[in-house]
Amino acid sequence: MMNYFLFVTLMVFLSIPEIKAQSEAALPDTTKRSLKSLIEGIKTKIEHDRQGLAMSEDEIISYMDGLPPFSIYKDNYFITGVPLNREIDGETADAKFQISIRHRLTRSRLPFNTFLYLTYTQKSFWDIYRDSAPFKDSNYNPGIGLGRYVIVNNRLTGAIFLQLEHESNGRDSLESRGTNWVGLSGKYFLTSNLAASFKITVPFMTDSNTEDLYDYRGTGYFTADYKTPDNKWWLSGTYSLRKSVRAINLKFTAGYKISERFNQYIFGELYSGTGDSMLEYKRKDLQLRVGICIKPDFYNVF
């Protein structure tokens, strides 16, 4: 019985091409033409929809210019932690927080479709575990620049910026730290979940107390940002190259989004290198801190 069943199945399988050919031959020419026209119509409709979704460069610029001009610039966080390369006590454990905002002053109607913008970032180191909890150092970083969106094949892929910046710690005498620089930076979206950015700085008018600041901080950096497809985790790594290839500064951050309704993250930062604080820019740090962070939108081009 089983052999008979297998024989019948094999015969039916071998007959399929012939049955199909006979069926196609049996179709009237008008039916064939109708089916072909239907398929071609579907293909045309799909292609038309694709073209309808594409945006011209002017449409993309108009959309970006219509977004709120005032927003978060860099990460805004409050974190606390301990050193991993020194003894842990009230003198070495601390808190660190950053406030960073930006404001687009014009639309992209300046020469070469550029726009003018302002930025301000303040980073503070706070000895909260010492008596009276004094602030150790605060660094103030205002800037003004020109930006331009990078559009490839009618798709926004990033932006490039030319910016004039100042940074100082607001102190005087031997603790005074101050510098100025012109920076060229850019951001490029490799995929919908992976972005790369860079910055190159040319310093000028540096305070006499910080003439060798860039030997410890470096004159540029490269950053990679990755966000998981479920939008829960945001991972970032920054590499700053100093004069020596072996002398590098590294910063790794990880953020876990608390809720889809809010833009707040449980946040951790590991910093290895020098130059994080202007006051003690020569000190080698290996610092781990955790806390909370409010991040800009991942697809923000700044």
PAZAPA-4460 file (N, C-alpha, C; in steps of 0.05 Angstrom, whole numbers, plus 32768, in hexadecimal, padded with zeros to 4 digits):
% residues 302
    n_x    n_y    n_z   ca_x   ca_y   ca_z    c_x    c_y    c_z   seq   type   mol
   8011   7FE8   8000   8000   8000   8000   8011   8019   8000     1      M     A
   8026   8019   8011   8038   8030   8012   8046   8034   7FF8     2      M     A
   804F   801D   7FEB   805D   8020   7FD1   804B   802C   7FBC     3      N     A
   8031   8024   7FBD   801E   802F   7FAA   801A   804D   7FAE     4      Y     A
   8019   8055   7FC7   8015   8072   7FCD   802D   8082   7FC3     5      F     A
   8045   8078   7FC7   805D   8086   7FBE   805E   8088   7FA0     6      L     A
   8055   8072   7F92   8055   8072   7F75   8042   8088   7F6A     7      F     A
   802A   808A   7F76   8016   809E   7F6D   8021   80BA   7F72     8      V     A
   802D   80BE   7F89   8037   80D9   7F90   804D   80E1   7F7C     9      T     A
   805E   80CE   7F75   8074   80D4   7F62   8069   80DB   7F47    10      L     A
   8055   80CC   7F3D   8049   80D2   7F23   803C   80ED   7F22    11      M     A
   802E   80F5   7F38   8022   810F   7F39   8037   8125   7F38    12      V     A
   804D   8121   7F47   8062   8135   7F48   806E   8139   7F2C    13      F     A
   8073   8123   7F1E   807F   8124   7F04   806C   8130   7EEF    14      L     A
   8053   812F   7EF5   803F   813A   7EE2   803A   8158   7EE5    15      S     A
   8044   8164   7EFB   803E   8180   7F00   8047   8193   7EE9    16      I     A
   8060   8191   7EDF   8067   81A3   7EC9   8055   81A0   7EB1    17      P     A
   804D   8188   7EAA   803B   8184   7E93   8020   8190   7E98    18      E     A
   8015   818C   7EB1   7FFB   8197   7EB8   7FFC   81B5   7EB6    19      I     A
   8012   81C1   7EC1   8015   81DE   7EC0   8016   81E9   7EA4    20      K     A
   8025   81DB   7E93   8028   81E4   7E77   800D   81E2   7E69    21      A     A
   7FFE   81CC   7E6E   7FE4   81C9   7E61   7FD0   81DF   7E6B    22      Q     A
   7FD2   81E5   7E85   7FC0   81FA   7E90   7FC6   8215   7E84    23      S     A
   7FE0   821B   7E81   7FE7   8235   7E75   7FDF   8236   7E58    24      E     A
   7FE2   821F   7E4A   7FDA   821F   7E2E   7FBC   8222   7E2B    25      A     A
   7FAD   8218   7E3F   7F90   821A   7E3E   7F85   8235   7E43    26      A     A
   7F96   8247   7E4F   7F8C   8262   7E55   7F89   8272   7E3B    27      L     A
   7F73   8280   7E39   7F70   8291   7E21   7F85   82A7   7E21    28      P     A
   7F8B   82B2   7E09   7F9F   82C7   7E06   7F97   82E0   7E15    29      D     A
   7F7D   82E6   7E16   7F73   82FE   7E24   7F79   82FB   7E42    30      T     A
   7F75   82E3   7E4D   7F7B   82DF   7E6A   7F98   82E3   7E70    31      T     A
   7FAA   82D8   7E5E   7FC6   82DB   7E62   7FCE   82F9   7E62    32      K     A
   7FC2   8308   7E4F   7FC9   8324   7E4D   7FBF   8333   7E66    33      R     A
   7FA7   832B   7E70   7F9C   8338   7E88   7FAE   8333   7EA0    34      S     A
   7FB7   831A   7EA4   7FC9   8314   7EBA   7FE3   8323   7EB8    35      L     A
   7FEE   8325   7EA0   8007   8334   7E9C   8004   8351   7EA2    36      K     A
   7FED   835C   7E99   7FE8   8379   7E9E   7FE4   837E   7EBC    37      S     A
   7FD7   836B   7ECA   7FD4   836E   7EE7   7FEF   836E   7EF5    38      L     A
   8001   835C   7EEE   801B   835A   7EFA   802B   8374   7EF5    39      I     A
   802A   837D   7EDC   8039   8396   7ED5   802D   83AE   7EE4    40      E     A
   8013   83AD   7EE7   8006   83C4   7EF6   800F   83C4   7F13    41      G     A
   8011   83AD   7F1F   801A   83AB   7F3B   8037   83B5   7F3D    42      I     A
   8048   83AD   7F2B   8064   83B6   7F2B   8066   83D4   7F28    43      K     A
   8056   83DF   7F16   8056   83FC   7F12   804C   840B   7F2B    44      T     A
   8038   8400   7F38   802D   840D   7F51   8043   840D   7F67    45      K     A
   8051   83F7   7F6A   8066   83F5   7F7F   807C   840A   7F79    46      I     A
   8084   840B   7F60   8099   841E   7F59   8090   843B   7F5D    47      E     A
   8077   8440   7F56   806B   845B   7F5A   806B   8462   7F78    48      H     A
   8063   844F   7F89   8063   8454   7FA6   807F   845A   7FB0    49      D     A
   8093   844B   7FA6   80AE   8450   7FAF   80B7   846D   7FA8    50      R     A
   80B0   8475   7F8F   80B8   8490   7F87   80A9   84A5   7F97    51      Q     A
   8090   849E   7F9F   8081   84B1   7FAF   808C   84B4   7FCB    52      G     A
   8099   849F   7FD6   80A5   84A1   7FF0   80C0   84B0   7FF0    53      L     A
   80CD   84B1   7FD9   80E7   84BF   7FD7   80E2   84DD   7FDA    54      A     A
   80F6   84EA   7FE7   80F4   8507   7FEB   810B   8514   7FDD    55      M     A
   8106   852B   7FD2   811C   853A   7FC5   812D   8547   7FDB    56      S     A
   8144   8552   7FD3   8156   855F   7FE6   8148   8577   7FF3    57      E     A
   8139   8586   7FE3   812B   859D   7FEE   8116   8595   8002    58      D     A
   8108   857F   7FFD   80F4   8575   800F   8100   856C   8029    59      E     A
   8117   855E   8028   8124   8555   8040   812E   856D   8051    60      I     A
   813A   8581   8044   8143   8599   8052   812C   85A7   805F    61      I     A
   8116   85A9   8050   80FE   85B7   805B   80F3   85A8   8073    62      S     A
   80F3   858D   8072   80EA   857E   8089   80FC   8582   80A1    63      Y     A
   8116   8580   809D   8129   8583   80B3   8128   859F   80BF    64      M     A
   8124   85B3   80AE   8122   85CF   80B8   8109   85D3   80C8    65      D     A
   80F5   85C2   80C3   80DC   85C5   80D2   80DC   85B8   80ED    66      G     A
   80F1   85A9   80F4   80F3   859D   810F   80F9   85B3   8123    67      L     A
   80F3   85AE   813D   80F8   85C2   8152   8115   85CB   8152    68      P     A
   811B   85E5   8151   8137   85EE   8150   8146   85EA   816A    69      P     A
   8138   85E9   8181   8145   85E7   819B   8142   85CA   81A4    70      F     A
   8159   85BE   81AC   8158   85A2   81B5   8171   859A   81C4    71      S     A
   8172   8581   81CD   818A   8576   81DA   81A0   8573   81C5    72      I     A
   81B8   8579   81CD   81D0   8577   81BC   81DF   855D   81C1    73      Y     A
   81EC   855B   81D7   81FA   8542   81E0   81EA   8535   81F6    74      K     A
   81F5   8520   8201   81E7   8512   8217   81E5   8525   822F    75      D     A
   81CE   8525   823C   81C9   8533   8255   81C7   851E   826B    76      N     A
   81DA   851E   827E   81DA   8508   8291   81E3   8511   82AD    77      Y     A
   81DD   8500   82C0   81E7   8503   82DB   81F0   84E7   82E3    78      F     A
   820B   84E4   82E7   8216   84C9   82EE   8229   84CC   8305    79      I     A
   822D   84B6   8313   8240   84B5   8329   824F   849B   8328    80      T     A
   8268   849B   8332   8278   8483   8331   8292   8485   833F    81      G     A
   82A3   8471   8339   82BD   846E   8347   82D3   846A   8332    82      V     A
   82EC   846F   833A   8303   8469   8329   830A   844C   832A    83      P     A
   8314   8441   8315   831D   8425   8314   833B   8423   8315    84      L     A
   8349   843A   8315   8367   8439   8315   8373   8448   832D    85      N     A
   8361   844F   8340   836B   845C   8359   835B   8452   8371    86      R     A
   8364   8459   8388   8355   8451   83A0   833A   845F   83A0    87      E     A
   8325   8451   83A9   830A   845C   83AA   8305   8468   83C5    88      I     A
   8300   8482   83C6   82F9   848F   83DF   82E9   84A8   83D8    89      D     A
   82E3   84B9   83EB   82D3   84D1   83E7   82E1   84E5   83D5    90      G     A
   82FB   84E3   83D2   830A   84F6   83C1   830A   84EE   83A4    91      E     A
   8307   84D4   839F   8309   84CA   8383   82EE   84C3   8377    92      T     A
   82DB   84BA   8387   82C0   84B5   837D   82B2   84D0   837A    93      A     A
   82A1   84D3   8365   8295   84ED   8360   827B   84E9   834F    94      D     A
   8270   8500   8348   8259   8501   8336   8261   8512   831E    95      A     A
   8255   850D   8308   825A   851C   82F0   8240   8521   82E2    96      K     A
   823B   8539   82D9   8223   853E   82CA   8228   8551   82B2    97      F     A
   8217   854F   829E   821A   855E   8286   81FF   8569   827D    98      Q     A
   81FF   8582   8275   81E8   858F   8269   81F0   8599   824D    99      I     A
   81E1   8591   8239   81EA   8598   821D   81D1   859E   820C   100      S     A
   81D1   85B6   8200   81BA   85BF   81EF   81C5   85CB   81D5   101      I     A
   81B3   85CD   81C2   81BA   85DA   81A9   81A2   85E8   819E   102      R     A
   81A7   85FD   818E   8191   860C   8182   8198   8614   8165   103      H     A
   8187   860C   8152   818B   8613   8136   8181   862F   8132   104      R     A
   8192   8641   8129   818B   865D   8127   817D   8663   810C   105      L     A
   8184   8655   80F7   8179   865A   80DD   8170   8640   80D0   106      T     A
   8161   8643   80BB   815B   862C   80AA   8172   8628   8096   107      R     A
   8170   8613   8086   8186   860C   8074   8184   861D   805B   108      S     A
   8186   8637   805E   8184   8649   8047   819C   865B   8045   109      R     A
   81B1   8655   8054   81CA   8663   8051   81D9   8657   803A   110      L     A
   81F0   8663   8031   81FE   8657   801A   8204   863A   801D   111      P     A
   8201   862B   8007   8206   860E   8007   81F2   85FF   8018   112      F     A
   81DA   860A   801C   81C5   85FD   802C   81CE   85F8   8049   113      N     A
   81DE   8609   8054   81E7   8606   8070   81D4   8615   8083   114      T     A
   81D7   860F   809D   81C7   861C   80B1   81DA   8623   80C8   115      F     A
   81D2   8638   80D7   81E2   8642   80EE   81D6   8637   8108   116      L     A
   81E7   8630   811B   81DC   8625   8134   81EF   862C   814B   117      Y     A
   81E4   862A   8163   81F3   862F   817C   81F2   8615   818C   118      L     A
   8208   8610   819C   8208   85FA   81AE   8213   8603   81C9   119      T     A
   820B   85F5   81DE   8217   85FA   81F9   8217   85E0   8208   120      Y     A
   822E   85D9   8213   8232   85C1   8223   8241   85C8   823D   121      T     A
   8236   85BF   8253   8243   85C3   826D   8247   85A8   827A   122      Q     A
   8260   85A2   8281   8267   8589   828E   8273   858F   82A9   123      K     A
   8269   8583   82BF   8272   8589   82DA   827A   856F   82E9   124      S     A
   828E   8572   82F9   8298   855C   830A   8293   8565   8327   125      F     A
   8284   8554   8336   8279   855C   8350   8282   8548   8365   126      W     A
   8291   8551   8379   829B   8540   838F   8285   853D   83A4   127      D     A
   8270   852E   839D   8259   852C   83AF   825E   851B   83C8   128      I     A
   8275   850C   83C8   827A   84FA   83DF   828E   8507   83F2   129      Y     A
   8296   8520   83ED   82A7   852E   8400   8296   8540   8412   130      R     A
   82A1   8548   8428   8293   855B   843A   828D   8575   842B   131      D     A
   8275   857E   842E   826A   8596   8420   8265   8592   8402   132      S     A
   826D   857B   83F7   8268   8573   83DB   826E   858A   83C8   133      A     A
   8287   8592   83C6   828E   85A8   83B4   8290   859F   8397   134      P     A
   828C   85B2   8385   8291   85AD   8369   82AF   85AD   8364   135      F     A
   82B9   859A   8356   82D5   8598   8350   82DC   85A9   8337   136      K     A
   82CC   85A6   8322   82D2   85B3   8309   82B9   85B4   82F8   137      D     A
   82B6   85CB   82E9   82A0   85CE   82D6   82AB   85D9   82BC   138      S     A
   82A4   85CC   82A6   82AF   85D4   828C   8298   85DF   827B   139      N     A
   829B   85F7   8270   8286   8605   8261   828F   8607   8244   140      Y     A
   827D   85FD   8232   8284   85F9   8216   826F   8604   8203   141      N     A
   826F   861F   81FE   825C   862A   81EA   8268   8628   81CE   142      P     A
   8257   8628   81B9   8261   8627   819E   824D   8632   818A   143      G     A
   8257   863A   8173   8246   8643   815D   8251   8636   8143   144      I     A
   823F   862E   8132   8248   8620   811A   8235   8621   8103   145      G     A
   823F   8616   80EC   822F   8612   80D4   822C   85F4   80CF   146      L     A
   8214   85EC   80C8   820F   85D0   80C2   8203   85CC   80A7   147      G     A
   8206   85B4   809D   81F9   85AD   8083   81F1   8590   8084   148      R     A
   81D9   858A   807B   81CF   856F   807A   81DD   8560   8063   149      Y     A
   81E3   8547   8067   81EE   8536   8052   81D8   8525   8046   150      V     A
   81D2   8529   802D   81BB   851B   8020   81C6   850B   8008   151      I     A
   81C2   84F1   8008   81CC   84E0   7FF3   81B5   84D0   7FE8   152      V     A
   81B1   84D2   7FCD   819B   84C3   7FC0   8180   84C9   7FCD   153      N     A
   817B   84E2   7FD2   8162   84EB   7FDE   815D   84DE   7FF9   154      N     A
   8172   84DA   8008   8170   84CF   8023   8183   84DE   8036   155      R     A
   8179   84E7   804D   818A   84F5   8060   819C   84E0   806E   156      L     A
   81B6   84E4   806A   81CA   84D0   8075   81DB   84DC   808C   157      T     A
   81D9   84F6   8091   81E9   8501   80A7   81EB   851F   80A3   158      G     A
   8201   852A   80AE   8206   8547   80AD   8223   854C   80B2   159      A     A
   822C   8564   80AA   8247   856D   80AE   8247   8589   80BA   160      I     A
   825A   858F   80CC   8259   85A8   80DB   8275   85B5   80DC   161      F     A
   8275   85D0   80DC   828D   85E0   80E1   8286   85F2   80F8   162      L     A
   8295   85F0   810E   828D   85FE   8126   82A4   860B   8134   163      Q     A
   829F   8622   8140   82B2   8631   8150   82A9   862D   816D   164      L     A
   82BC   8624   817E   82B4   861D   819A   82C9   8628   81AE   165      E     A
   82BF   862D   81C6   82CF   8635   81DD   82C9   8622   81F4   166      H     A
   82DE   861D   8204   82D9   860D   821D   82EC   8618   8233   167      E     A
   82E1   861B   824A   82F1   8624   8261   82E3   861B   827A   168      S     A
   82F1   861E   8291   82E6   8615   82AA   82DF   862C   82BD   169      N     A
   82E1   8644   82B3   82D7   865B   82C3   82E8   8662   82DB   170      G     A
   8300   8658   82DD   8311   865E   82F4   8328   8671   82EB   171      R     A
   8337   867A   82FF   834D   868C   82F9   8367   8682   8305   172      D     A
   837C   8691   8301   8396   868A   830B   83A0   866F   8301   173      S     A
   83AC   865F   8312   83B8   8646   830A   83A3   8631   8302   174      L     A
   838A   8634   830B   8375   8620   8304   8365   8628   82EC   175      E     A
   836D   863E   82DF   835F   8646   82C7   8365   8633   82AF   176      S     A
   8350   862B   82A2   8353   861A   828A   8341   8626   8274   177      R     A
   834C   8629   825C   833B   8634   8247   8348   862F   822C   178      G     A
   8337   862A   8218   8340   8625   81FD   832A   862C   81E9   179      T     A
   8332   862F   81D0   8320   8634   81BA   8328   8622   81A2   180      N     A
   8315   861B   8192   831C   860B   817A   8307   860D   8165   181      W     A
   8310   8607   814C   82FF   8604   8135   82FC   85E6   8131   182      V     A
   82E4   85DC   812F   82DF   85C0   812C   82D0   85B8   8113   183      G     A
   82D8   85A4   8105   82CA   8598   80EF   82C0   857D   80F8   184      L     A
   82A6   8579   80F7   829A   8560   8100   8284   8556   80ED   185      S     A
   827E   853D   80EF   8269   8532   80DE   825D   8519   80EA   186      G     A
   8245   8513   80E0   8237   84FB   80E9   822B   84ED   80D1   187      K     A
   822D   84D2   80D1   8224   84C3   80BA   8216   84AA   80C4   188      Y     A
   81FE   84A5   80BA   81EE   848D   80C1   81F5   8476   80AF   189      F     A
   8204   8462   80B9   820B   844B   80A9   81F3   8439   80A4   190      L     A
   81E3   8435   80B9   81CA   8427   80B7   81B5   8435   80C9   191      T     A
   819D   842B   80CA   8189   8437   80DB   818F   8435   80F9   192      S     A
   81A3   8423   8100   81AA   841F   811C   81C7   8425   8122   193      N     A
   81D6   842D   810F   81F3   8432   8113   81FB   844C   8106   194      L     A
   8208   845D   8116   8211   8478   810D   822E   847C   8115   195      A     A
   823D   848A   8104   8258   8491   8109   825C   84AF   8108   196      A     A
   826C   84BA   811A   8271   84D6   811A   828E   84DC   8120   197      S     A
   8298   84F3   8118   82B4   84FA   811C   82B6   8518   8122   198      F     A
   82CC   8520   812D   82D2   853D   8131   82F0   8541   8130   199      K     A
   82F8   8556   8122   8314   855E   8120   8315   857B   8129   200      I     A
   8327   8582   813C   8329   859D   8147   8344   85A9   8141   201      T     A
   8343   85C4   813D   835C   85D4   8139   835B   85E9   814F   202      V     A
   836C   85E6   8164   836B   85F8   817B   8379   8613   8175   203      P     A
   8370   8628   8183   837D   8642   8182   8376   8651   819C   204      F     A
   8387   8665   81A2   8382   8676   81BA   837D   8664   81D3   205      M     A
   8390   8653   81D9   838E   8642   81F0   839B   864F   8208   206      T     A
   838F   864C   8220   839A   8658   8239   83B6   864D   823E   207      D     A
   83C7   865F   824A   83E2   8657   824F   83E4   863F   8262   208      S     A
   83D0   863B   8272   83D0   8624   8285   83C8   860A   8277   209      N     A
   83BF   860C   825E   83B5   85F4   8250   83C2   85F2   8234   210      T     A
   83DA   85FA   8231   83E7   85F9   8217   83EB   85DD   820D   211      E     A
   83ED   85CA   8220   83F0   85AE   8217   83D6   859E   821B   212      D     A
   83BF   85AC   821D   83A6   859E   8221   83A0   8589   820C   213      L     A
   83A6   858F   81F3   839E   857D   81DD   83B1   8565   81DB   214      Y     A
   83C8   8567   81E9   83D9   854F   81EC   83CB   8539   81FC   215      D     A
   83BA   8542   820E   83AC   852F   8220   838F   852A   8217   216      Y     A
   8383   853E   820A   8367   853B   8202   8365   8530   81E5   217      R     A
   8378   8537   81D4   8377   852F   81B8   836A   8545   81A8   218      G     A
   836D   8544   818E   8362   8558   817C   834C   854D   816A   219      T     A
   8340   8537   8172   832A   852C   8163   8321   8512   816F   220      G     A
   830A   8509   8165   82FF   84F0   816F   82EE   84E2   8159   221      Y     A
   82E9   84C9   815E   82D7   84B9   814D   82C4   84AB   815F   222      F     A
   82AA   84AC   8159   8295   84A0   816A   8283   848D   8159   223      T     A
   827C   8477   8164   8269   8465   8158   8251   8461   816B   224      A     A
   8239   8464   8161   8221   8461   8171   8210   844A   8165   225      D     A
   8206   8439   8177   81F5   8423   816E   81DD   8422   8180   226      Y     A
   81C6   841F   8173   81AD   841C   8182   81A0   8402   817A   227      K     A
   8197   83F2   818D   818B   83D8   8187   8171   83DC   8178   228      T     A
   8169   83C9   8168   8150   83CC   8158   8137   83D0   816A   229      P     A
   8137   83C7   8183   8120   83CB   8194   8121   83E6   81A3   230      D     A
   8136   83F6   819C   8139   8411   81A7   813D   8412   81C6   231      N     A
   8146   83FC   81D1   814A   83FA   81EE   8166   8403   81F5   232      K     A
   817A   83F8   81E7   8196   83FD   81EE   81A3   8410   81DA   233      W     A
   81B3   8423   81E5   81C3   8435   81D5   81E0   8433   81DE   234      W     A
   81F1   8429   81CD   820D   8425   81D3   821E   8438   81C3   235      L     A
   8233   8443   81D0   8244   8457   81C3   8261   8453   81CB   236      S     A
   8273   8457   81B8   8290   8456   81BE   829E   846E   81B1   237      G     A
   82AF   847C   81BF   82BE   8493   81B5   82DC   848E   81B8   238      T     A
   82EA   8493   81A2   8307   848F   81A2   8314   84AA   819B   239      Y     A
   8325   84B4   81AD   8333   84CE   81A9   8350   84C8   81A6   240      S     A
   835C   84D0   818F   8378   84CB   818A   8389   84E3   8192   241      L     A
   839D   84DD   81A2   83B0   84F2   81AA   83C9   84F0   8199   242      R     A
   83DE   84FE   81A1   83F6   84FF   8191   8402   84E3   818C   243      K     A
   8402   84D3   81A1   840D   84B8   819E   83F6   84A4   8198   244      S     A
   83FB   8491   8187   83E7   847D   8181   83DF   846D   8199   245      V     A
   83F2   8469   81AB   83ED   845A   81C4   83DD   846A   81D8   246      R     A
   83E0   8485   81D6   83D2   8496   81E9   83B7   849D   81DE   247      A     A
   83A3   848E   81E7   8388   8493   81DD   8375   8496   81F4   248      I     A
   835F   84A4   81EF   8349   84A7   8202   8331   8497   81F8   249      N     A
   8325   8488   8209   830E   8478   8202   82F7   847D   8214   250      L     A
   82DF   847F   8209   82C7   8482   8219   82B2   846F   820E   251      K     A
   82A7   845E   821F   8291   844C   8218   8278   8453   8229   252      F     A
   8261   8455   821C   8249   845A   822B   8234   8445   8222   253      T     A
   8222   8440   8235   820B   842E   822F   81F2   8439   823D   254      A     A
   81DD   843B   822E   81C4   8445   8238   81AD   8431   8234   255      G     A
   819C   842D   8248   8185   841C   8246   816C   842D   8249   256      Y     A
   815B   842E   8235   8144   843F   8236   812F   8435   824A   257      K     A
   8127   8447   825C   8115   8440   8271   80F9   8439   8267   258      I     A
   80EF   844A   8255   80D4   8446   824A   80D2   8452   822F   259      S     A
   80C1   8447   821E   80BC   8452   8204   80B0   846E   8205   260      E     A
   80A3   8474   821B   8096   848E   821E   80A9   84A4   8225   261      R     A
   80C1   849D   822E   80D4   84B2   8237   80EF   84AE   8229   262      F     A
   80FE   84C4   8228   8118   84C3   821C   812F   84C1   8231   263      N     A
   812A   84B2   8246   813D   84B0   825C   8149   8494   825C   264      Q     A
   8163   8493   8263   8172   847A   8262   8180   8475   827C   265      Y     A
   8180   845C   8285   8194   8454   8299   81AF   8453   828B   266      I     A
   81C2   8461   8296   81DA   8469   8287   81F4   8461   8295   267      F     A
   8207   8457   8287   8221   8452   8292   8237   845C   8280   268      G     A
   824D   8466   828C   8264   8470   827D   827E   8465   8288   269      E     A
   828F   845C   8276   82AA   8454   827E   82BE   8465   826E   270      L     A
   82CE   8475   827D   82E1   8487   8270   82FD   847E   8277   271      Y     A
   830E   847C   8262   832A   8474   8266   833B   8488   8256   272      S     A
   834B   8497   8264   835C   84AA   8256   8360   84C4   8267   273      G     A
   8369   84D9   8259   836E   84F3   8266   835C   8508   8258   274      T     A
   835B   851F   8265   834D   8536   8259   832F   8537   825D   275      G     A
   8324   8526   826D   8307   8527   8272   82FF   8541   8281   276      D     A
   830F   8548   8294   830B   8561   82A3   8321   8575   829B   277      S     A
   8319   858E   8297   832D   85A2   8290   8340   85A8   82A7   278      M     A
   8336   85A8   82BF   8347   85AF   82D6   835E   859B   82D9   279      L     A
   8357   8581   82D7   836B   856C   82DB   836E   855C   82C1   280      E     A
   8373   856A   82AB   8374   855D   8291   838B   854A   828D   281      Y     A
   83A0   854D   829E   83B7   853B   829B   83B4   8521   82AA   282      K     A
   83A0   851F   82BB   839C   8507   82CC   8391   84F0   82BB   283      R     A
   839D   84D8   82BF   8393   84C0   82B2   837B   84B6   82C1   284      K     A
   8364   84B4   82B3   834B   84AB   82C0   8343   8490   82B5   285      D     A
   8339   847F   82C6   832A   8467   82BE   8312   8467   82D1   286      L     A
   82FC   8473   82C7   82E6   8479   82D8   82CC   846C   82CE   287      Q     A
   82BE   845F   82E0   82A4   8452   82DA   828E   8461   82E9   288      L     A
   827A   846B   82DA   8264   847A   82E7   824A   8470   82DB   289      R     A
   8235   8470   82EB   821A   8468   82E3   8206   847D   82ED   290      V     A
   81EF   847E   82DF   81DB   8491   82E7   81C4   8492   82D3   291      G     A
   81BB   84AA   82CD   81A4   84AD   82BB   81AB   84C1   82A5   292      I     A
   81A0   84BE   828D   81A8   84CE   8276   818F   84D4   8266   293      C     A
   818D   84ED   825C   8179   84F5   8248   8188   84F9   822E   294      I     A
   8182   84E9   821A   8191   84E9   8201   8182   84F7   81EB   295      K     A
   8191   8502   81D7   8183   850D   81C0   8178   84F6   81AF   296      P     A
   8168   84FC   819B   815E   84E7   818A   8175   84DA   817B   297      D     A
   8174   84C0   8177   8189   84B1   816A   818E   84BC   814E   298      F     A
   8178   84C4   8140   817A   84CD   8125   817F   84EB   8122   299      Y     A
   8185   84F8   8139   818D   8513   8138   81A8   8516   812B   300      N     A
   81AA   8528   8117   81C3   852A   8107   81D9   8539   8116   301      V     A
   81D3   8546   812C   81E8   8555   813B   81FA   8542   814A   302      F     A
***
